[in-house]
Amino acid sequence: MVTSSQPLPMALDGPPLILPLESTLLALGTSGIRPGCLALAAWQEGPGDSTFDYPAVGLSKWPPFRPHRKPAGALAQDQHPIADFMREANKQWQQYQDNRSLNFRETVAKYRQTYGRHPPPGFKEWYMFARERNAHSTDDFQQIAGDLRPYWGIPPHEIRQMAASLQESEGIAGIRIRNKTIVSQTTGWRVETLMAAIEKIVRYLPDMDIAMNAMDQPRVLVPYEEIQEYLRTEATTRHMPGDAQDRFTPGMKHLYDEKSELDKSISPEWLGVSRQPYMDFARDACPPDSPARDPNLTTDDADKLYKAPLGGFVTNFTRSSDLCTVGPVLGDQHGFLFSPTSNIISRKLVPVFSECKVSVNNDILFPANVYFGNDARFVYDPQRDSEWEDKADSLLWRGATSGGIQLEDNWQRLHRQRLVRMANGTVMGSQTVPILSENSEKQYTLFPDFRPGDFATKYFDVGFTEAWACIPNCSFYEGVWTYKKPMAFTDLFQAKYLVDVDGHSFSGRWRAFLQSKSLGLKATIFREWHDSRIFPWSHFVPLDNRYNELYALMTYFIGLDTPPSLSQSGSLTRGPSVRGHDFEASVIAAQSRQWAQSVLRDDDLDIYLYLLLLEYGRVLDDNRDSIGYSGDGSELDDFDARHPFPSSVPPLVGG
């Protein structure tokens, strides 16, 4: 038996680990937790917090990864910062894998070291389930811990009462498990898809009520100071009793009962905030000294926390989507933040399961139903993809004008509309943007006044296919857009570069982009279950939500050779010049595809959901402080010998 009555020394080395829920572990990408990081707000830099983070996401039916050819060579040795970003990201990706547990003994030891608790009841069976499905890691589930931490500050029977009350709540679909069976009769594609996923693992789960968010947008937004109180309580409850019972408590009360009337005193107190400035509510969920709440901090101060000084490239993807950092500047530039189609929130900590959330939300994340459902609009078909050298040298995006309610006086500020305009050669013909240009000494310096119209016309294929979500109608778009012909999802992969941005909520395309042989560029404010599993600059290119660096990125990858022009004085003036880096782009794309087949498979969805519901079942249990797996893991030595972990997936090229 492993016995301890004290939380881990790592966790208590200094003040109690108190931080906003979304800060908990999300910005960490190692399989363990680095000392010093947990006490930080999401936007703060601290001991051990690298300039690079490890943030952004099932393919069991795929054939083994066989690239047409392994990229040959090394990353560019020029002075452009992107090659350095790639080298640093690859080092961190490799370290992430080197730190993996490789057997059950190591897995349970790392769990205790990380969280200061025994693993939940049923953890041994979950581990066997994961290993039989060839899980690449049995450690990287910090998102689950971060989502559930505050609930340790609420008595279990109260959580069960809240979950029961939510079963009949607005915009919620209820799932009820009794005696290893799903007994609820809720209908709707979202909940039916999730119930089908749970059906595969329900025999391992205790009785519980699950309140699934049936809306696109997240629902729970608790003020920062209240979350701190819950987390203080959680920190005091960490212990590892030697006599912990490896089973859930049967017959607990306060679960939903159709024959009994709900306790009307328990209410989430839903608040409709559609078409209201979201930051007016989100600000309260941020630390007092964050850019969202400190009026003395400017946009430049916030940018320095996640962007490189030369070129403005994103070096910390987690912070680039943290509303406590970027909310003040994005508040009127993203449809969700100023004109959402629907948005109903609770300021109470209520257990709502959602497919996505923004950094300040307290929803419990689960893998999105579009991934479980194999929706043809979002499923990658490797048979319809092309090799890198056969793809078009262009940046491609198609979509509708979704993302928020559109009015004649606000549409230009919505995030999708801004992207389409910024990628339009006609619109940008009279505009200037900053890029990095190589001078005669082979150094890259800022060229602030690049006119991108011709470049966009030649290399960008970005446009809307239809307009909707307008009030009173979309007639104000007449003469603004030239609508493009819709494309089959599989046809998108004929381009080398695929940019992905939010719609009303998260983008269901992103997983497929990562699985493909194209290179994904990602801008988002939403978080998903898989964010700690993929590494910016190793598996995708991070993009700021303002798109300021879009042309600096694309001229780097595609290249730019501007012919000399006559100045007003009659002399020839050299235009900006950038050597193309097609090789670097192909490396990131190939690494993404290879890695996705290790950590973003269909099996990985089931593995995550299974552990999530075990952990959720524990926080609901009246005896949660005295249940869990207390062994040392040795009973699975023979199993581990028969089920070795897969090898690490190394970067495809060296520095």
Order of alpha helices (4+ residues) and beta strands (2+ residues): alpha-alpha-alpha-alpha-alpha-beta-beta-alpha-beta-alpha-beta-alpha-alpha-alpha-alpha-alpha-beta-beta-beta-beta-alpha-beta-alpha-alpha-beta-beta-alpha-beta-beta-alpha-beta-beta-beta-alpha-beta-beta-beta-beta-alpha-alpha-alpha
